[in-house]
Each structure stands twice: as structure tokens, then as C-alpha cells.
């Protein structure tokens, strides 16, 4: 005992809090990190492995003595232990599970069986549940006995003692406000419990926790029995990771949760080259569109001056719509069946925005012509009208296309974030040229064309 205390005091991390220890270990290689953890008191070692910020947790466990690894894995929170095991392949995962008791191993295998990103994969099986026959006093006594082994005690699940189905959810605040002999069924508002199925998407979990201001959300099976709970801190970690991936997809990069400097050169090439190649092939259609209108370009070179203006305006309006719709779909504010409502809203929106840009574009041409800054030729009024009408059409199309793409991607089973800004811009570039020169053929026929 004295040796353990002395080792804890002389350990280089003895005076650091858990967050600082994790930060220091993340700077070490796996072998060194494992050696430091092996020297920590077991309670602190468990706290360190329980932090989601710790990198290579699974590999560190493999480097520890088998007995210590098994003890840490058993005493870690169930959801974090499952996340750590997901970092390993099947053989290494089985090797670690062999060092824990049967009950813990089966519990972790249950969590590992759920698809990553589902409610089942996020939940922990360490929750407080009591029969509906309990009193307030008996429930509080039970919480005191089990509080060290539970993820949270701020939410108590009340279940039917015979069927084990969820009857009510009582908060700790409501519990301590009641009388000792009062039935737990008389505590709280008695509203219908909010819950999710284990196959629910993590975005649905985040939405429910957010709109109902929950500290935890129970996960129920088809018989309405409690499988586990998802705590708010776990879903926050998930939301942050999901947001990072979505931001990368917005820029046309395959999503990754790894820090930038830790992504290998070839891995980075692989993540960027795919989307970049797809976008490049899409832009080839832009060249094809310009070749199709080669004669018109030769006769009305002045039109080429506004091609960058036209293309960027359509792409920008489309990117705006895409960003707004992806956000709305992620928060559950819209569903697939709402696509027509969005379309009806975006068409007049695009016309109005296009009209504003058209007015600015026409004003610029008129000002440059009248002040002698640039001569757009004898038919400059028609050129200005062409640019203005083209902007209205392209911005309207861009807004509509940008709004519909997330719905299409979601309907096809892809992440709506994959309808990234570069993808929308590429699509609108091609169609924008067609719209622009089609408008020019109508307005300038018999003059420049």
C-alpha cells in the first residue's frame, strides 16, 4: 500500500488533472502512454481511458498487462469501453474481452453489435432504474448504493416490476423534492416519456435532446423495455464530430475525424483526389457548353466579359440554399415530403435575389458606358438587358437546384452534406452557361447574333 502511494506521488502526472494527463499522453507514442497509465493508481487510469479526447485508447489497452487492461475495461463506462474497442480489429477486440467477466463481455458485445452512429452504439447500459413500487426514500437509498457504477444519477427510470417496461422518468430534482414515504409514481409531471429506438440515427437523438432540454435519453426495444440511456455529454461529442465531417464535405473533401497534421500524405491525397476529380469532370461539361456556343462567342465577344460574373452568382446562390437546407434537414425541421414546399419557396426567392443582382449588373454596365470607362458597343443596352435577364434565370435556377440537391441525396441514401458547395457550383456553372447564351440568342438575335 505504501509503495502504491509513493508511486502515485512520484509519478510525473501526479499533480495534473485528468484533462491535462490526457493531453500529455496524446503527445506520447502508444508504448510510452501505456507505461505512464500502468504507473497511475487504477482509479485515475480508468478516468483517463474514459475520456473521449484520448487517442489510441484501444492500442494503449493492448500494451497494458492483461490483468490491468481487463480491470480498466470492466470499470470504464460501458459506452466509452465500446468506443475504445471499436478502434481495434476483431482479433485484438476478442483478446481484450477475454480478460473481463462474462457479464461485462456480453454487455460490451451488445453495444458493439449496433451500427456506428446509431442510438444503440451511443448508449450506455449503466443507468438508474427502479420498480414502480418503490417509494422516494427507497429510491434515494438505492441511488446512494449504486451511484459510483452509474453513468448519471440525474435521471431515474421507473419500470414495471413484472414486464420491465418503462413507465415514467423522474429527475433527481423531483426526487429530492418529494416526501420519503411518497410513491415514486406520484413524483414529477407524469408526462409520456421521451425515448428512441436503438436503430435511430444520432441526428434524431441530438434533435430530441435539444428540443426537450434533456440530460439523458432512454433507448427502448420493441417491447418498450429499457436497453440503455444516451447522456447529453455523449451526444455533444458526437455532434462535434459530425459537424467536423459535414464542414469538410461542404468543401468537397471526404469527411474525417482525424486531426489535420495526423492525416498521412497518401491518405490526404485519397480523401481529396476523388471529389476533386469528380468536380473536374463536371467542369469539363462547362467547356463543352462553351464549345457549343463557339459561334456566338466569336460574334459577340463582349458576352465573355460577364461569364465569370454569371457563373459565380449562380454558384453562390445555390451554395446558400444548399447550406440552409442541409442544416434544416439535420435538425429535423424538414422531411423528404417537404421538398415541394421548399421548391415553392425558393423559386420566388431566386427571382427576387436574381432581380437584385440584375439591377446591380445593369447599373454597372450603364455607368461604365456613360462615363466612358468601357465601350460595350452600339448595342450596349441589349447587352445590359442580356446580363440582367441571364442573372435572374441563373440565380433562380441556382437557388432551386441548391435546395433540391440535399433532398435528392437524402432520398438516395447519401449524407445531404455530400451536396457540397463545390458540387452545386459545378452543376450551376454548366447550366448557367446554357441559360446565359440561350437568353443572349433571344435578346441579341438580329444585332450581335
N, C-alpha and C positions, 0 to 999 in steps of 0.2 A: 504493500500500500504506500509506504513511504517512497519507494522507487518511482511509482506512478506519479505521485505528487511532485517529486523532484524533477521528473522528466517533463511534466507539464509546465513547470515554472521556467526551466531552462530552454524549452522549445522556442525557436526563433519567432514563432507565431503566437506565443503565449499572451502577449498584450494586445493582440489585434482582435477586432470584432470579426464576425463571420464573413461579412461582405468584403472586408479587406483581405482576409485569408483567401477567399475565392479569387480575388483579383491577382494576388501574388502567385497562386497556383496556376492560373491561366498563362502566366509568363514562363512557367517551367515545362520541361518535357514530361511525358507520361510517367517515366520511371522515377524522376525526382519528385513529382507531385505525389505519387503513391507512397514514396518513402516518407514524406512530410506527414501525410494523412495517417500513416501507420504509427507515427510517434504521438499523435494527438490523443487526448482522452476520448474514449468511444463516443460520448455524447456530442462532443464538438465535431468529431469526424462525421457523424451522422448528419449534423446540421449543415456541414459543408457540402456533402453529397446531395443533400435535399435542395440545394439552391439551383434554380434553373440556369443561372449565369455560369455555372461551372462547365467548362469544356471537357470533352473526352471522359465523361464520368464513367461510362461503361468500360473503357480501356483501363482506367485507373483501378476499378474494382478487380479487373483481371490480374493486375500486378500485385494486389494485396495478398497476404496469406489467406488461404481458403477459409479458415475459421473466421477471421476478421471480416472478410468480404461477405460471408453468409450472415454474420451478425448485423453488419451495417445494412445490407439489403433487406433483412427482415424488419428492422426498426425504422427504415425510411418510410415516408408517406407512400402509400400504395401507388398513387398516380405518378409520383416522381420516380419511384423504383421502376415502374413500367416504362416510362420515357427513357430512363437510362438503359434498360435492356434493349429497347428498340434501336439503340446505336450499334448493337452487336449483331453478328450473323448467328444463324441457328445453333451452330456447334458451341460457340462461346456462351450464348444465352443459356443453353441447356447445362453447361458446366457450372455456371453461377447458381442456377436454380437447384442444382443438386446439393448445394450447401445450406439450403433453408428448409424449414419444416414443411410437411406435406400441405398443411392448410395455407401457408403463405405462398407456396409454389402454385397451388391451384388458383388462388386469388389473383396472382400476377398473370398467369396464363389466360385467365378470363379477360383481364384488361387488354392483354396483348392480342387477343383474338378480334377485337374491334378494329375497323379500318381507321387509319390515321386521319385525324381531322374530324372524326365523328364524336358525338357526345359520349359514347361509351369509352373511347380512348382518352377522353379528358377527365373522366370522373375518378373519384377515389371511393373506396369501399369503407373508409374509416369515418363513419358518421354516427351521430347520436340518434337512436330510435328507441322508443318506449311503447309499451302496450297502452291502449286507450283506457285501461282500468287503473292506471297509475294516478296518484294524487300529485299535487305540486311539490309537496315536501319529499315524496319518494323519488320524483324525477330529479330534483336538485341533488339528493343523496347519490343517485346513480351517476349524474354528471361529475360529481366530485371523485367518484371511484374510477371513471374511465377517461377523464379529461386529457391525461397525458398520451393516450393512444388514439386520440381522435383528431382529424384534420381541423375541425372547428366545433365549438360548442354553442355558437351563437344562434343555431337553428336546430330545433328538436323536431324530429319526425314522429308523429303519433300514428301507430299502426294498429290494425285489428288483431287481437291476440290469436284468433283462430285462423284467419286467411292470410295474415301478414300484409294486407293491402293498406295503402296509405289513406289515412282518414283526415288528418289535419297537420298543419305546420305551425309550430309555436316558436316565437322568438325568445331569446334569453331575457330580453327586457320585459316581455309579457309574463314570463315565468316568475321572475323575482318580484313582480308586482302583485302576484296572487297570494292567497292565503294558503298556509301549509296543508290543510285538510281539503282544500278545494280540488275537485276533479279536473284533470288536465283538459278534458273536453270542454270545460266552461271557460277556458282561458283564450284570449285573443278574439279577433273579429269573426272567426269561423268562415272565412271566405273559401271558395273552392281552391285547392292547392294548385299552384303553377308548376308544371313539370314538362319534361321532354322524354322522348323515346331514345334508346341507345344509338339508333342509326341516324338521329337528327344531325344536321350539319352544324359546325361550330359557329357559323354566322347566325343561325337561328338561336343558338344558345346565348350568344352575345346580345342579340336583339331582346330576348326575353329578360335577361338580367338587367339590361339597360332601362327598358320601358317600365319594368315593375320595381326597379331600385332594390334588387335582391342581393343578399350577401352570399347566397348559395342556391343552387337549383337542383332538385332531385331528379334522378333518372329512373324511370319506371319501365317494367316489362309489360307485355301484352295483358297480363293478369293484374296490372296495377300494383305490383309489388316493387319495393324499392331495391334497385340494383346498386345505387351509389349516389353521390352528390358531386356537383361541379361548383367549386368555390370561385368567388369573383376574382381573386388574385390569379388563379389558373387561366381564366378566360382572358384576363388582361394581357398575360404573356402571349397567349395565342393570337389575340387581336394585333398586338405589336408585330409579331412575326408575319401575320397575314398582310398587314399594311405594308411592311417592307417589301414583300414579294409583289404586291399589287403596284407599288410605286415603280419597281423595276420593270414590270410588264408594261406600264404606261410608256416607258421609254423604249420599248421594243427589245427587252432583254429577258431571257429566260429567268424566272424567279429563283432566288437562292436566299437562304437564311445565314450563310456564312459571311463573316466579315470580309471586306474587300481585299485586305492585304493577305488574307489566308487562302484566297482562291488561287489555285495553281494557274500558270500561264496557259497551258493547253486547255484546262477546264474553262478558263475565261473565254478563250477563243471559241470553244464549242458552244458556250452559252450565248455568245454574241453573233457568231457567224450565221447561225441558222436563220434568225429573224432578219439579219441584215441581207442575206441572200434572197429571202422571200420578198423583202421590200424592194431590192434592186430589180428583181424580175418584174415586180409590179410597175416600177418606174419605166421599164422598157416599153410598156404599153403607152406611156406618155410620149416616148419617141415615135412610136408607131402612129399615134394620133397626130403628131406634128407632121409626119411624112404624108399623112392622108390629106392634110391641108397645105401641102407644099406650094401649090399654085397660088392659093390665096395669100400665103405669106410673101411670095415673090411680088405680087401685085400691090400688096398693102403692108409694106414693111413696118409702117407706123404701129400696126397692131401688136408687133412683137415687143414693143416697149412696155406693154401692160401685162404681159404673160406672167411675170413673177408676182405682180400685184394681185392678179386674178386668182392664181393658184394658191398663194398663201392665205388669202381671205377665206376661200372655201375650206382649206385645211384647218384654219384657226376656228372657224365656226363649228366645223364637225368635231374637233377636239373638245371644244367647250361642251357640246351636247353629250359626247361620249363620257366625259368625266362626271357630269351631273347624273347621268343615267346609271353608270356603274355604282356610284355612291348610293343612289336611291334603291337599286336592286339589292345591294349588300345589306342595307339597313331594313329591308323588308317593306319599304314604303311603296314599292311597286311589285306586281307579279306579272307573269308572262301574258296573262289575259288583258293586261292594261296597255298593250302595245298600241292599240288603235287610239286610245285616249292621248297617249304621248304624241302620236303622229298628228292628230288634230290640233294639238297644242303647238307643235314645232313648226308646222307649215306657216301659220301667220307670224310666228316668232321669227322664222327665217326671212319672210318677206319684209318685215319691219327692219330687222338688222341689215338685210341687204339694201333696203332703201336708204338707210343712214349712211352706209359705206358708199353707195352710188352717188349720193349728194356730195360727199367729200371728194370722190374721184372726179366727178364732173366739175366741181368748183376748182379743183387743182388744174384741170386741163384748160378751163376758161381763163383762169388767172395767168397761167404760163403763156397762153396765146395772146391775150390782150396786152400784157406787159412786155411782150417781146422776148421772153426768156427762152421760148422754144416755139418753132413754127410746125404745127401739126398738119399743114397743108390746106388747100382750098376747101376741103370738106371736113374741117375740124369739128364743126357742130355735130356731124353724124358720127365722127369718131368718139366724141364725148358721150353721145347717146348710146353707142355700142358698148362702151366700157360700163356705163351706168346700168344698162339693161342686163349685161353679162354678169355684173356683180350681184344683182338681185337674184338672178337664176341660180348662180353658183352657190351663193351663201344659203339660199333656201334649200338647195339640194344637199349641201354640206351639213346643215343642221338636221335635216331629216335622216340622212344616211348615218350620221354620227349617233343619232338617237336610236335608230333601229338595229345597228350592229350589236350592241350588248344583248338585246333580246334574241337575236339570231344565234349568237354564240352560246347563250344560256340554253336555248331550245335544242341546240346540237350537243349539249352536254359539256361544253367547254367553260372555262372560267371567263366571265364577262370582261375581266381586266385584260384578257388577251386581245380584245378590240382596242388595242393601244392607240395612242395619238399618232405615231408614225404610220400605222396601218390605215387609219382613217384618212390621214393626209395623202397617202399614196393613192387610195381609191378616189378621193376627190380631185387630185391632180389630173388623173386621166379623164374623168367625166367632165371636169371643169373646162378643159381644152375643147372638148366636143361641144359643150354648151356655148362657150365663148365664140367659137368660129361659126357655129350654127346661127347665133344671133347676128354676127357680122355679115353672114351671107344674106340674111333677110334685110338688114338696115342699109348695108352698103352696096347692094346689088344695083348695077347701073351707074355707079360712081367709081369707087375704088375697086370694086369687084365685079 
